[in-house]
Amino acid sequence: MQLISAYDLDSICQLLVVRGKETSSRAVLTALEKKGGKWRIVEGPDSVWVGRNGFATPGGKREGDGKTPQGIYSLGRVFAYSQPEGVKMPLKVSDEMDKWVDDPKSPEYNTYVHGETSADSYENLRLKGDDYKFCQVIEYNTAPVVKGSGSAIFFHVAVGKPTAGCVAIQEEKIEGLLRWMDPAAKPHIILYAERE
């Protein structure tokens, strides 16, 4: 609990904490809920995948570096292949037209686009694999967007390998966590690397 005391969490009542070694693509996720001013564990610790090159130094995340950004971020909109039961977070059933732009030269960099885009590169939010069967936006570099500081950082389904910077967990775990999350509780995620 010492880690979470370093952040201002007065208005936050749901929290995911992801901790790992700076250069490791594996980490541990714990879900916490605050009731009566006290934090309690509601899920975990669970093993998760992070960036293939571990964690970026604080403020050091760059596009294409294969690292997960450190810090605290709100958890936003969910994209899913079908409408799951009991999810209260804002959600869109994704289709082949849903994209997240990762081209630093594009004015749409690190934003969601439905339909055509002039960007040279983007993430499709409806993949052939299960990676984005459940895919939640980690609000990293979204307000304001800084060109080249990293994009498309999601909490999504693990498919047995490191990510490009996202956090990935087993499908049944993310489905349960998404049902647990309540927008009124302002769910956030702390991404933290322990020094090696």
C-alpha positions as CSV (number, residue, x, y, z in Angstrom):
1,M,0.0,0.0,0.0
2,Q,3.0,2.3,0.3
3,L,3.0,2.7,-3.5
4,I,-0.5,4.0,-3.7
5,S,0.1,6.5,-0.9
6,A,2.4,8.4,-3.3
7,Y,-0.6,9.4,-5.5
8,D,-3.5,11.8,-4.9
9,L,-6.4,9.3,-4.9
10,D,-9.0,11.3,-3.0
11,S,-11.7,11.1,-5.7
12,I,-10.7,7.6,-6.9
13,C,-12.4,4.5,-5.5
14,Q,-11.2,1.8,-8.0
15,L,-7.6,1.1,-8.8
16,L,-5.5,-1.3,-10.8
17,V,-1.9,-1.5,-9.7
18,V,0.6,-3.1,-12.2
19,R,4.1,-3.6,-10.9
20,G,7.1,-5.2,-12.6
21,K,10.8,-5.0,-13.1
22,E,11.9,-2.2,-15.4
23,T,13.3,-4.5,-18.1
24,S,10.8,-7.4,-17.8
25,S,7.8,-8.0,-20.0
26,R,6.0,-9.7,-17.1
27,A,4.3,-7.9,-14.3
28,V,1.7,-8.4,-11.6
29,L,-1.7,-6.7,-11.4
30,T,-3.8,-6.2,-8.3
31,A,-7.2,-4.6,-8.2
32,L,-8.2,-2.5,-5.2
33,E,-11.4,-0.8,-4.1
34,K,-11.8,2.0,-1.5
35,K,-14.7,1.8,0.9
36,G,-14.9,3.8,4.1
37,G,-11.6,5.5,3.2
38,K,-9.8,2.1,3.3
39,W,-8.3,0.2,0.3
40,R,-8.9,-3.5,0.0
41,I,-7.8,-6.0,-2.6
42,V,-10.7,-7.4,-4.8
43,E,-8.6,-9.3,-7.4
44,G,-5.1,-10.6,-7.7
45,P,-2.3,-10.6,-7.7
46,D,-2.5,-11.8,-11.3
47,S,0.2,-12.2,-13.8
48,V,0.1,-9.8,-16.8
49,W,2.1,-9.0,-19.9
50,V,3.5,-5.5,-20.5
51,G,5.7,-4.1,-23.1
52,R,8.2,-6.4,-24.8
53,N,11.0,-4.1,-23.5
54,G,9.5,-3.6,-20.1
55,F,8.7,-0.2,-18.7
56,A,9.8,3.3,-20.0
57,T,11.4,5.6,-17.4
58,P,8.9,8.1,-16.1
59,G,8.2,10.6,-18.9
60,G,10.4,8.6,-21.2
61,K,7.9,6.7,-23.3
62,R,8.4,7.1,-27.1
63,E,6.4,5.8,-30.1
64,G,7.6,2.3,-31.1
65,D,9.9,1.7,-28.1
66,G,8.0,-1.4,-27.0
67,K,7.7,-0.1,-23.5
68,T,4.8,0.5,-21.1
69,P,4.6,4.1,-19.7
70,Q,4.9,4.6,-16.0
71,G,2.4,6.7,-14.1
72,I,-1.2,6.9,-13.1
73,Y,-3.9,7.1,-15.7
74,S,-7.7,7.0,-15.9
75,L,-9.3,3.9,-17.5
76,G,-11.6,4.9,-20.3
77,R,-13.8,3.6,-23.1
78,V,-14.0,-0.1,-23.8
79,F,-14.0,-1.7,-27.3
80,A,-15.3,-5.3,-27.5
81,Y,-16.1,-7.8,-30.2
82,S,-19.6,-8.2,-28.8
83,Q,-21.8,-6.6,-26.1
84,P,-20.7,-8.1,-22.7
85,E,-23.2,-8.3,-19.9
86,G,-22.9,-6.1,-16.9
87,V,-20.2,-3.7,-18.2
88,K,-21.0,-0.1,-17.0
89,M,-18.0,1.6,-18.6
90,P,-18.6,3.5,-21.9
91,L,-18.4,0.7,-24.5
92,K,-18.5,0.3,-28.3
93,V,-18.8,-3.0,-30.1
94,S,-15.9,-2.7,-32.5
95,D,-16.1,-3.3,-36.3
96,E,-13.6,-3.3,-39.2
97,M,-13.9,0.6,-39.4
98,D,-12.6,1.2,-35.9
99,K,-9.0,2.4,-35.6
100,W,-6.6,4.0,-33.2
101,V,-4.0,6.2,-35.0
102,D,-0.3,5.6,-34.1
103,D,1.3,7.7,-36.8
104,P,3.1,10.6,-35.0
105,K,2.8,12.8,-38.2
106,S,-1.0,12.5,-38.3
107,P,-3.2,15.2,-36.8
108,E,-5.2,12.2,-35.5
109,Y,-2.2,10.8,-33.6
110,N,-3.3,8.8,-30.5
111,T,-7.0,9.2,-31.1
112,Y,-9.9,6.9,-32.1
113,V,-11.1,7.1,-35.6
114,H,-14.1,5.4,-37.2
115,G,-13.8,5.1,-41.0
116,E,-11.2,6.6,-43.3
117,T,-8.0,8.2,-42.1
118,S,-5.1,9.8,-43.9
119,A,-2.7,8.4,-41.2
120,D,0.1,6.2,-42.5
121,S,-0.3,3.8,-39.7
122,Y,-3.0,2.8,-37.1
123,E,-4.2,-0.1,-34.9
124,N,-7.3,-1.9,-36.1
125,L,-9.6,-2.4,-33.1
126,R,-11.2,-5.5,-34.6
127,L,-8.4,-8.0,-35.1
128,K,-8.4,-11.6,-36.4
129,G,-7.0,-12.7,-33.0
130,D,-8.5,-12.3,-29.5
131,D,-6.1,-9.5,-28.4
132,Y,-8.8,-6.8,-28.6
133,K,-11.8,-9.0,-27.8
134,F,-11.9,-6.7,-24.7
135,C,-9.8,-3.6,-25.1
136,Q,-10.0,-0.7,-22.7
137,V,-8.2,2.6,-23.3
138,I,-5.6,3.6,-20.8
139,E,-5.7,7.4,-21.0
140,Y,-2.0,7.8,-21.5
141,N,-1.0,10.8,-23.7
142,T,-4.5,11.7,-24.6
143,A,-5.1,15.1,-23.0
144,P,-3.1,16.8,-24.3
145,V,-1.6,14.5,-27.0
146,V,2.2,14.9,-27.4
147,K,3.4,13.8,-30.8
148,G,5.8,10.9,-30.6
149,S,5.3,10.2,-26.9
150,G,3.5,6.9,-27.5
151,S,0.0,5.9,-28.5
152,A,-2.6,3.1,-28.4
153,I,-1.9,2.1,-24.8
154,F,-4.6,-0.4,-23.9
155,F,-5.7,-2.9,-21.2
156,H,-6.6,-6.0,-23.3
157,V,-6.7,-9.8,-23.6
158,A,-3.4,-11.6,-23.3
159,V,-2.5,-14.0,-26.1
160,G,0.6,-15.5,-24.6
161,K,3.2,-12.9,-25.5
162,P,4.5,-9.4,-24.6
163,T,2.8,-6.3,-25.9
164,A,4.0,-3.2,-27.7
165,G,3.4,-1.2,-24.5
166,C,-0.1,-2.3,-23.4
167,V,-1.1,-4.3,-20.3
168,A,-2.6,-7.7,-21.2
169,I,-4.3,-10.2,-18.9
170,Q,-6.3,-13.5,-19.3
171,E,-9.7,-13.1,-20.9
172,E,-11.7,-14.2,-18.0
173,K,-9.9,-11.8,-15.7
174,I,-10.4,-8.7,-17.8
175,E,-14.0,-9.6,-18.4
176,G,-14.5,-9.8,-14.6
177,L,-12.6,-6.5,-14.0
178,L,-14.6,-4.7,-16.6
179,R,-17.9,-5.8,-15.0
180,W,-16.5,-4.6,-11.6
181,M,-15.5,-1.1,-12.9
182,D,-17.9,1.7,-12.2
183,P,-17.5,5.1,-13.9
184,A,-18.7,6.7,-10.7
185,A,-15.7,5.2,-8.9
186,K,-13.3,6.8,-11.4
187,P,-11.2,3.7,-12.1
188,H,-7.5,4.4,-12.6
189,I,-4.4,2.3,-13.3
190,I,-1.0,2.8,-11.8
191,L,1.9,1.4,-14.0
192,Y,5.0,1.1,-11.9
193,A,8.5,-0.3,-12.5
194,E,10.7,-1.5,-9.6
195,R,14.4,-0.7,-10.0
196,E,16.5,-3.8,-10.7
